[in-house]
Amino acid sequence: MSGLQRGPQTQKPGSPLQPQRFPSPPSFLLIPLISSSSSSSSSSPPLFFFSSFIMAFLKLTFSSLIFILTPLLFILLDHLHTHKYYNCSSSASPSPSLHHHITKLTGISTNSTTIASVSTDFGRVIKASPAGVFHPLSVTDITNLVRFSYEGPQRFTIAARGCGHSIRGQALAPGGVVVEMRSLMRVGVERIRVCSTEMYVDAGGEQLWIDVLHETLKYGLAPRSWTDYLYLTVGGTLSNAGVSGQAFLHGPQISNVHELDVITGKGEVVTCSENYNSELFFAVLGGLGQFGIITRARIALETAPERVRWVRLIYNDFSAFIRDQEWLISMDQEKKKKGFQYIEGSVIMEQGIKSGWRSSFFSGGDMEKIGGLGGEKQQGPIYCLEGSMYYNNVTASKVDQEVELLLQDLSFLPGFSFTHDVSYLHFLDRVHHGELKLRAKGLWDVPHPWLNFFVPKSRIQDINLGVFNAILKNNNSMGPILIYPVNKNKWDERMSAVIPEEEIFYSIGLLRSGLHDLEYLEKQNKEILHFCDQQGIRFKQYLPRYNTQAEWMNHFGSKWDAFVQMKMKYDPRAILSPGQGIFTSSLVDHHPNE
Ligand SMILES: Cc1cc2nc3c(=O)[nH]c(=O)nc-3n(C[C@H](O)[C@H](O)[C@H](O)COP(=O)(O)OP(=O)(O)OC[C@H]3O[C@@H](n4cnc5c(N)ncnc54)[C@H](O)[C@@H]3O)c2cc1C
């Protein structure tokens, strides 16, 4: 049988997460079912298609016709399936010869159920099928696959897929190969290793943050910076940024990485950090999967707190709400009084309050009390500041007093503070509890047209007036609207991630579900972005997906040139993470063996 050579299924003893080196080029045995005159790697898909047709007519053999018709049928079926989605990628179809090329590789699954499972993502807004799905058993398997695309006669795109929790097709590989990173879990090799003396954890790129947490807690340690939801992969969030309520204090997750192992788009395995191969290291952090597949990350740890005093405070005055948030993230934690270690916030829309708003944090009585703020007395949304103070057995006796002292300085509505006391694990895993409830009601696997963006502090009042009080005035959709400030000095400029220019900026997340009103919500999202543009608000989208390179250039701004240079250096044939839609064809004319 033709195809990829599988790498060893176990890792080097004593260095469990070090990828296996593969010194000589992998040997591939692709059965030449198509003649060597088939389309060159740099040809555009229509050219592939055309030349295959010419070839078929010239040969006029029965087998050639079958060969052409089967992929066409595949494309047609795929197209029929696609129309159900609100929006879809236009470049989903590989040329028949490329499709054939990919599906002949050993280890590539073309099973329709498997293909369907990776043809969309959590967002359920975009659908695009790959030609095949690869389930690696080792890091070397992935290296071989990438090298085969890079060095082989026909380039194909490859998307590492964590859990496919992207929103707009970023984890898809239209017409290419999706690598199911979670398959690395199956081999029984230890892929999370804690070093308690040096306070770090080595975690495979495919690992879930919840599993990293469970493992580190065994040593009384934990990563410092989180996402709200922990069923995301290490490689997936480090390709974006990884932002949550700890980011003001410790920076995003990408600011808390010491070292990475990366498979570049040339199929090279590179270990990188701030001190060695630093160019690649910073490019990969927030690099949207464009420069390499992360197979290991060394993540900074801190002593894990045992418990969390978790507070929510209600405001009806936006100015007071943001003043308190900004004061809390600017507190010098070492001096005077202790602050929160986690700060977020949300907007509760007027319509929501009036129409029976739900929350798993607040009791029925609390909600009734907050709901009482609606109606005649309250015009517009109300705002909820969320903070957490971590503590352990030793500091437990002081936590009540410390929280009380802190709250004395804040301007929430008197009588509207609500508190929970939970374990650290429960606190970090809070969204999962909500997930289970939504799953039980069939409300998890629905479209999620989320919009995330970062707004400079100086323009946040405009967002309140123009977005929360105007465009979203009648918003009654399910899903939170998050808003919290972050300190820019916790982000390293050298990383690929892009953020606004001011020292404090707000992370805004419209995390709405579009079960029945997807088109309406998408229209609103566009209206919001248009409003920001018109008002000259220099925002940056987080987890972005643009359709044109001009939009990507605008997104990366002054970082664009460096981004392209890094792409030329580490993935010149534009093989990796095609679902981001940044580079849609090879940056070099010929493949390296020509
Ligand atoms: C319920 C929910 C809550 C969320 N909360 C937060 C939050 O609080 N903060 C936050 O920052 N984000 C949050 N996210 C967004 C999340 O960070 C992204 O969805 C991210 O894409 C991670 O998901 P994933 O691990 O499934 O990666 P995927 O969606 O599978 O992949 C995302 C991108 O990364 C690439 N990629 C995947 N693995 C690797 C790898 N090993 N190496 C290189 N590239 C790779 C893919 O090709 C793709 O382009 C949330 C998402 C969901 C669904």
Ligand as a Chemical Component Dictionary entry (heavy atoms), coordinates in Angstrom:
data_LIG
# 
_chem_comp.id                   LIG 
_chem_comp.type                 NON-POLYMER 
_chem_comp.pdbx_formal_charge   0 
_chem_comp.three_letter_code    LIG 
# 
loop_
_chem_comp_atom.comp_id 
_chem_comp_atom.atom_id 
_chem_comp_atom.alt_atom_id 
_chem_comp_atom.type_symbol 
_chem_comp_atom.charge 
_chem_comp_atom.model_Cartn_x 
_chem_comp_atom.model_Cartn_y 
_chem_comp_atom.model_Cartn_z 
_chem_comp_atom.pdbx_ordinal 
LIG C1  C1  C 0 -16.789 27.500 24.751 1  
LIG C2  C2  C 0 -15.558 28.243 24.320 2  
LIG C3  C3  C 0 -14.964 29.134 25.184 3  
LIG C4  C4  C 0 -13.812 29.824 24.804 4  
LIG N1  N1  N 0 -13.239 30.679 25.682 5  
LIG C5  C5  C 0 -12.109 31.332 25.341 6  
LIG C6  C6  C 0 -11.471 32.212 26.259 7  
LIG O1  O1  O 0 -11.920 32.412 27.368 8  
LIG N2  N2  N 0 -10.341 32.829 25.856 9  
LIG C7  C7  C 0 -9.781  32.618 24.629 10 
LIG O2  O2  O 0 -8.719  33.186 24.353 11 
LIG N3  N3  N 0 -10.373 31.801 23.744 12 
LIG C8  C8  C 0 -11.520 31.168 24.070 13 
LIG N4  N4  N 0 -12.127 30.340 23.170 14 
LIG C9  C9  C 0 -11.592 30.283 21.798 15 
LIG C10 C10 C 0 -10.462 29.314 21.658 16 
LIG O3  O3  O 0 -9.271  29.891 22.121 17 
LIG C11 C11 C 0 -10.321 28.967 20.190 18 
LIG O4  O4  O 0 -11.464 28.261 19.827 19 
LIG C12 C12 C 0 -9.077  28.218 19.841 20 
LIG O5  O5  O 0 -9.187  27.985 18.463 21 
LIG C13 C13 C 0 -8.799  26.928 20.569 22 
LIG O6  O6  O 0 -9.612  25.872 20.193 23 
LIG P1  P1  P 0 -9.021  24.439 19.804 24 
LIG O7  O7  O 0 -7.974  24.055 20.772 25 
LIG O8  O8  O 0 -10.172 23.558 19.608 26 
LIG O9  O9  O 0 -8.269  24.751 18.422 27 
LIG P2  P2  P 0 -8.855  24.573 16.970 28 
LIG O10 O10 O 0 -10.113 25.345 16.884 29 
LIG O11 O11 O 0 -8.904  23.170 16.597 30 
LIG O12 O12 O 0 -7.727  25.300 16.095 31 
LIG C14 C14 C 0 -7.653  26.708 16.052 32 
LIG C15 C15 C 0 -6.531  27.138 15.112 33 
LIG O13 O13 O 0 -5.281  26.763 15.650 34 
LIG C16 C16 C 0 -4.629  25.850 14.786 35 
LIG N5  N5  N 0 -4.049  24.818 15.630 36 
LIG C17 C17 C 0 -4.687  23.880 16.367 37 
LIG N6  N6  N 0 -3.802  23.136 17.028 38 
LIG C18 C18 C 0 -2.583  23.610 16.709 39 
LIG C19 C19 C 0 -1.260  23.257 17.069 40 
LIG N7  N7  N 0 -1.008  22.251 17.893 41 
LIG N8  N8  N 0 -0.236  23.968 16.540 42 
LIG C20 C20 C 0 -0.468  25.006 15.689 43 
LIG N9  N9  N 0 -1.694  25.362 15.300 44 
LIG C21 C21 C 0 -2.748  24.682 15.818 45 
LIG C22 C22 C 0 -5.689  25.309 13.854 46 
LIG O14 O14 O 0 -5.162  24.909 12.611 47 
LIG C23 C23 C 0 -6.610  26.486 13.731 48 
LIG O15 O15 O 0 -6.119  27.395 12.781 49 
LIG C24 C24 C 0 -13.270 29.630 23.516 50 
LIG C25 C25 C 0 -13.875 28.739 22.630 51 
LIG C26 C26 C 0 -15.004 28.056 23.030 52 
LIG C27 C27 C 0 -15.652 27.116 22.068 53 
# 
loop_
_chem_comp_bond.comp_id 
_chem_comp_bond.atom_id_1 
_chem_comp_bond.atom_id_2 
_chem_comp_bond.value_order 
_chem_comp_bond.pdbx_ordinal 
LIG C1  C2  SING 1  
LIG C2  C3  SING 2  
LIG C2  C26 DOUB 3  
LIG C3  C4  DOUB 4  
LIG C4  N1  SING 5  
LIG C4  C24 SING 6  
LIG N1  C5  DOUB 7  
LIG C5  C6  SING 8  
LIG C5  C8  SING 9  
LIG C6  O1  DOUB 10 
LIG C6  N2  SING 11 
LIG N2  C7  SING 12 
LIG C7  O2  DOUB 13 
LIG C7  N3  SING 14 
LIG N3  C8  DOUB 15 
LIG C8  N4  SING 16 
LIG N4  C9  SING 17 
LIG N4  C24 SING 18 
LIG C9  C10 SING 19 
LIG C10 O3  SING 20 
LIG C10 C11 SING 21 
LIG C11 O4  SING 22 
LIG C11 C12 SING 23 
LIG C12 O5  SING 24 
LIG C12 C13 SING 25 
LIG C13 O6  SING 26 
LIG O6  P1  SING 27 
LIG P1  O7  DOUB 28 
LIG P1  O8  SING 29 
LIG P1  O9  SING 30 
LIG O9  P2  SING 31 
LIG P2  O10 DOUB 32 
LIG P2  O11 SING 33 
LIG P2  O12 SING 34 
LIG O12 C14 SING 35 
LIG C14 C15 SING 36 
LIG C15 O13 SING 37 
LIG C15 C23 SING 38 
LIG O13 C16 SING 39 
LIG C16 N5  SING 40 
LIG C16 C22 SING 41 
LIG N5  C17 SING 42 
LIG N5  C21 SING 43 
LIG C17 N6  DOUB 44 
LIG N6  C18 SING 45 
LIG C18 C19 SING 46 
LIG C18 C21 DOUB 47 
LIG C19 N7  SING 48 
LIG C19 N8  DOUB 49 
LIG N8  C20 SING 50 
LIG C20 N9  DOUB 51 
LIG N9  C21 SING 52 
LIG C22 O14 SING 53 
LIG C22 C23 SING 54 
LIG C23 O15 SING 55 
LIG C24 C25 DOUB 56 
LIG C25 C26 SING 57 
LIG C26 C27 SING 58 
# 
